[in-house]
């Protein structure tokens, strides 16, 4: 998805990025924080407010995804190596969130039959 963002927004390999480390760090924190409105979560916000068990289940379900995203979306990688612009980085964060939300399966859906 980083390569698609670079192609879509015509990011040059030697171009200067207009991102700041604080902006990247805060955006990634907001994306990974399930209490934030733009954060990734398995359960919707009303369920997270009802019981601490839903909050714990959400944290456990998104743990590996958060680790992978933190490793791929480091400040140094985004700014120095990939040279993404602010516009392309915002698009990337939005695309990650929308693809994550589309991947969530409804309870009771027969995923074993689909996977087989």
Buried (B, 14 or more C-beta within 10 A) or exposed (E): EBEEBBEEBEBEEEEEBEBEEEBBBEBBEBBBBBEEEEBBBBBEEEBBEEEEEBBEBBBEBBEEBBEEBEEEBBBEBBBEEBBBBBBBBBBBBEBBBEEBEEEEEEEEEEEEEEEE
